[in-house]
Amino acid sequence: MNQSTHPGPANLAPAGFSPGPTATPEIRSRLERSRAATRNCKLMIIDDEDLVISVVRRFLQSEGFVNFQTLNDSVKAVEMIRQYRPDAVLLDISMPMVSGLEVLDICKCDPALEQIPFIILSASQDKATQKAALELGALDFIPKPVDKTELILRVQNALMLKHHFDTLSNHARGLEQDVEERTRQLERSREQILQCLARAAEYRDNETGRHVVRVGKYCRAIAEQLKLPAQFCKQIELAAQLHDLGKIGIPDSILLSPDRLTPEQFEVMKKHCEIGRAILNPFAAEEIELLRRYQAGQTDLPASLRAPMLSLAARIAQTHHEKFDGTGYPLGLKGEQIPIEGRITAVADVYDALCSSRPYKEGFAVEKSLEIILADRGKRFDPVVLDAFFEKISKIENIRKSLQDEI
């Protein structure tokens, strides 16, 4: 059998060799571009023998490599690798003070360095040492004394591997950024739709759309003062704007009446809480089944996919007229039976209603509005929530003044 068909270290193809005659022009071109891309890569050579460093560097320079960092003190190796961030490291194993295996172990445990390819330079033929280096993450071995052709090919392979990894990582980061941007766009679209829905309900009621925006912002300020989670604070600002959505189901004769409502009319008005909850509540089981049948081949809608914003808005719509002493409606909940979002929105809604002028009434002065609210501490309003409201009154007043209605 022709010995040339079994290449070994002694007859590896020389540096800069061209692909065989079976390679297509596209493959040849791609390989050349990949190799050219490695010429400016950063290489670090770590060896306690200056002669080895000099030989390895000279071999690589002859192939066109130009960016080097060399080090003969292994104690500084990890620090220099972190600082230089090489594209590949040629590392000696047997060094005083800190061995190459120790350097390798530290680097491969560091998420910022673990993807750097390490090529081991070693005069040792000890299989246990080689096995240990491979287990720690070494990419390749080059025996000493170093063969120029083998060195160049193995370094090129390591750099091409690193180049491809970096390309894939950059592509993945780009995809992640695209997904994040599209998610932000979707969230902005959803918020705009909900804001329009909230304003539609409010315009039908009092011919003003800014009340719901103010209430939402008051709620966020109170929630932040209560040290509630940041995501909740963000969501309640939007969800609270839907607190009176159920009024779209109240007859005009009652909703737009300029007179004081009769007890019978007020009972009808109370239903806006339940109507709002019904509109905003996530799909009922029956509706999920209908949706499943309509979308043939689809599974049931998992609970985890139901919109948390709508669930929050539904609870606010249903409970923002509950009172802390249990005399509110529609459920007569008391104290902490009332969800925190309902207790927060109750304070924000009443304060804005007291301060706001309408075609049929003048708004109270700030001092008078605060006096009325304070008188209901522990009765209509949760004392803890009310205290947070007063702590944020300066910010709330700035919001109210900046978003005043145009009547």
SULQUI-V906473 format. One record per residue. N is the residue number from 0. RES is the residue in three letters. PSI is psi in whole degrees, 0 to 359 (none if undefined). Layout:
((N | RES | PSI) (N | RES | PSI))
//
This chain:
((0 | MET | 140) (1 | ASN | 121) (2 | GLN | 336) (3 | SER | 345) (4 | THR | 356) (5 | HIS | 77) (6 | PRO | 138) (7 | GLY | 188) (8 | PRO | 330) (9 | ALA | 338) (10 | ASN | 34) (11 | LEU | 151) (12 | ALA | 142) (13 | PRO | 161) (14 | ALA | 140) (15 | GLY | 11) (16 | PHE | 155) (17 | SER | 152) (18 | PRO | 158) (19 | GLY | 172) (20 | PRO | 342) (21 | THR | 347) (22 | ALA | 137) (23 | THR | 160) (24 | PRO | 326) (25 | GLU | 317) (26 | ILE | 316) (27 | ARG | 315) (28 | SER | 318) (29 | ARG | 319) (30 | LEU | 317) (31 | GLU | 320) (32 | ARG | 320) (33 | SER | 318) (34 | ARG | 320) (35 | ALA | 325) (36 | ALA | 340) (37 | THR | 347) (38 | ARG | 327) (39 | ASN | 8) (40 | CYS | 153) (41 | LYS | 125) (42 | LEU | 139) (43 | MET | 131) (44 | ILE | 121) (45 | ILE | 112) (46 | ASP | 141) (47 | ASP | 354) (48 | GLU | 115) (49 | ASP | 328) (50 | LEU | 318) (51 | VAL | 316) (52 | ILE | 315) (53 | SER | 316) (54 | VAL | 312) (55 | VAL | 317) (56 | ARG | 317) (57 | ARG | 318) (58 | PHE | 314) (59 | LEU | 325) (60 | GLN | 326) (61 | SER | 339) (62 | GLU | 359) (63 | GLY | 0) (64 | PHE | 141) (65 | VAL | 339) (66 | ASN | 109) (67 | PHE | 148) (68 | GLN | 123) (69 | THR | 153) (70 | LEU | 133) (71 | ASN | 6) (72 | ASP | 104) (73 | SER | 341) (74 | VAL | 326) (75 | LYS | 3) (76 | ALA | 308) (77 | VAL | 317) (78 | GLU | 317) (79 | MET | 324) (80 | ILE | 318) (81 | ARG | 324) (82 | GLN | 317) (83 | TYR | 332) (84 | ARG | 64) (85 | PRO | 161) (86 | ASP | 342) (87 | ALA | 150) (88 | VAL | 128) (89 | LEU | 115) (90 | LEU | 126) (91 | ASP | 148) (92 | ILE | 308) (93 | SER | 97) (94 | MET | 148) (95 | PRO | 160) (96 | MET | 292) (97 | VAL | 122) (98 | SER | 164) (99 | GLY | 326) (100 | LEU | 322) (101 | GLU | 319) (102 | VAL | 315) (103 | LEU | 316) (104 | ASP | 314) (105 | ILE | 315) (106 | CYS | 320) (107 | LYS | 348) (108 | CYS | 357) (109 | ASP | 115) (110 | PRO | 332) (111 | ALA | 343) (112 | LEU | 350) (113 | GLU | 338) (114 | GLN | 358) (115 | ILE | 126) (116 | PRO | 134) (117 | PHE | 127) (118 | ILE | 123) (119 | ILE | 129) (120 | LEU | 120) (121 | SER | 138) (122 | ALA | 350) (123 | SER | 138) (124 | GLN | 14) (125 | ASP | 118) (126 | LYS | 327) (127 | ALA | 320) (128 | THR | 317) (129 | GLN | 318) (130 | LYS | 318) (131 | ALA | 319) (132 | ALA | 318) (133 | LEU | 319) (134 | GLU | 330) (135 | LEU | 352) (136 | GLY | 9) (137 | ALA | 143) (138 | LEU | 322) (139 | ASP | 168) (140 | PHE | 142) (141 | ILE | 119) (142 | PRO | 152) (143 | LYS | 146) (144 | PRO | 147) (145 | VAL | 131) (146 | ASP | 128) (147 | LYS | 311) (148 | THR | 313) (149 | GLU | 318) (150 | LEU | 308) (151 | ILE | 316) (152 | LEU | 317) (153 | ARG | 323) (154 | VAL | 317) (155 | GLN | 315) (156 | ASN | 317) (157 | ALA | 317) (158 | LEU | 323) (159 | MET | 321) (160 | LEU | 315) (161 | LYS | 321) (162 | HIS | 315) (163 | HIS | 321) (164 | PHE | 315) (165 | ASP | 321) (166 | THR | 314) (167 | LEU | 321) (168 | SER | 317) (169 | ASN | 322) (170 | HIS | 318) (171 | ALA | 319) (172 | ARG | 322) (173 | GLY | 318) (174 | LEU | 319) (175 | GLU | 318) (176 | GLN | 322) (177 | ASP | 316) (178 | VAL | 317) (179 | GLU | 318) (180 | GLU | 318) (181 | ARG | 326) (182 | THR | 318) (183 | ARG | 319) (184 | GLN | 318) (185 | LEU | 319) (186 | GLU | 318) (187 | ARG | 319) (188 | SER | 317) (189 | ARG | 316) (190 | GLU | 319) (191 | GLN | 321) (192 | ILE | 315) (193 | LEU | 322) (194 | GLN | 319) (195 | CYS | 320) (196 | LEU | 318) (197 | ALA | 317) (198 | ARG | 325) (199 | ALA | 315) (200 | ALA | 320) (201 | GLU | 322) (202 | TYR | 322) (203 | ARG | 332) (204 | ASP | 293) (205 | ASN | 11) (206 | GLU | 34) (207 | THR | 135) (208 | GLY | 354) (209 | ARG | 341) (210 | HIS | 312) (211 | VAL | 326) (212 | VAL | 317) (213 | ARG | 313) (214 | VAL | 317) (215 | GLY | 316) (216 | LYS | 323) (217 | TYR | 315) (218 | CYS | 319) (219 | ARG | 318) (220 | ALA | 317) (221 | ILE | 315) (222 | ALA | 320) (223 | GLU | 322) (224 | GLN | 328) (225 | LEU | 0) (226 | LYS | 34) (227 | LEU | 160) (228 | PRO | 146) (229 | ALA | 320) (230 | GLN | 321) (231 | PHE | 317) (232 | CYS | 321) (233 | LYS | 318) (234 | GLN | 323) (235 | ILE | 332) (236 | GLU | 319) (237 | LEU | 316) (238 | ALA | 323) (239 | ALA | 338) (240 | GLN | 346) (241 | LEU | 15) (242 | HIS | 328) (243 | ASP | 22) (244 | LEU | 328) (245 | GLY | 347) (246 | LYS | 344) (247 | ILE | 345) (248 | GLY | 4) (249 | ILE | 134) (250 | PRO | 145) (251 | ASP | 325) (252 | SER | 334) (253 | ILE | 312) (254 | LEU | 321) (255 | LEU | 12) (256 | SER | 129) (257 | PRO | 350) (258 | ASP | 165) (259 | ARG | 134) (260 | LEU | 142) (261 | THR | 163) (262 | PRO | 322) (263 | GLU | 318) (264 | GLN | 323) (265 | PHE | 325) (266 | GLU | 322) (267 | VAL | 317) (268 | MET | 324) (269 | LYS | 333) (270 | LYS | 348) (271 | HIS | 335) (272 | CYS | 313) (273 | GLU | 324) (274 | ILE | 315) (275 | GLY | 317) (276 | ARG | 318) (277 | ALA | 323) (278 | ILE | 319) (279 | LEU | 342) (280 | ASN | 141) (281 | PRO | 166) (282 | PHE | 135) (283 | ALA | 165) (284 | ALA | 321) (285 | GLU | 321) (286 | GLU | 326) (287 | ILE | 317) (288 | GLU | 320) (289 | LEU | 319) (290 | LEU | 321) (291 | ARG | 316) (292 | ARG | 325) (293 | TYR | 318) (294 | GLN | 79) (295 | ALA | 132) (296 | GLY | 352) (297 | GLN | 151) (298 | THR | 172) (299 | ASP | 154) (300 | LEU | 114) (301 | PRO | 148) (302 | ALA | 329) (303 | SER | 342) (304 | LEU | 356) (305 | ARG | 143) (306 | ALA | 113) (307 | PRO | 328) (308 | MET | 317) (309 | LEU | 324) (310 | SER | 316) (311 | LEU | 314) (312 | ALA | 322) (313 | ALA | 318) (314 | ARG | 322) (315 | ILE | 314) (316 | ALA | 323) (317 | GLN | 331) (318 | THR | 2) (319 | HIS | 353) (320 | HIS | 7) (321 | GLU | 151) (322 | LYS | 149) (323 | PHE | 331) (324 | ASP | 4) (325 | GLY | 6) (326 | THR | 9) (327 | GLY | 190) (328 | TYR | 162) (329 | PRO | 349) (330 | LEU | 348) (331 | GLY | 33) (332 | LEU | 156) (333 | LYS | 142) (334 | GLY | 229) (335 | GLU | 2) (336 | GLN | 333) (337 | ILE | 125) (338 | PRO | 148) (339 | ILE | 326) (340 | GLU | 327) (341 | GLY | 320) (342 | ARG | 322) (343 | ILE | 313) (344 | THR | 328) (345 | ALA | 314) (346 | VAL | 312) (347 | ALA | 318) (348 | ASP | 314) (349 | VAL | 318) (350 | TYR | 315) (351 | ASP | 323) (352 | ALA | 321) (353 | LEU | 319) (354 | CYS | 341) (355 | SER | 140) (356 | SER | 146) (357 | ARG | 166) (358 | PRO | 334) (359 | TYR | 1) (360 | LYS | 158) (361 | GLU | 144) (362 | GLY | 149) (363 | PHE | 156) (364 | ALA | 158) (365 | VAL | 314) (366 | GLU | 317) (367 | LYS | 319) (368 | SER | 317) (369 | LEU | 324) (370 | GLU | 317) (371 | ILE | 317) (372 | ILE | 316) (373 | LEU | 327) (374 | ALA | 340) (375 | ASP | 16) (376 | ARG | 125) (377 | GLY | 349) (378 | LYS | 285) (379 | ARG | 325) (380 | PHE | 145) (381 | ASP | 123) (382 | PRO | 320) (383 | VAL | 315) (384 | VAL | 319) (385 | LEU | 321) (386 | ASP | 319) (387 | ALA | 321) (388 | PHE | 313) (389 | PHE | 328) (390 | GLU | 331) (391 | LYS | 14) (392 | ILE | 327) (393 | SER | 315) (394 | LYS | 319) (395 | ILE | 321) (396 | GLU | 323) (397 | ASN | 321) (398 | ILE | 314) (399 | ARG | 317) (400 | LYS | 325) (401 | SER | 342) (402 | LEU | 39) (403 | GLN | 150) (404 | ASP | 153) (405 | GLU | 98) (406 | ILE | none))
//
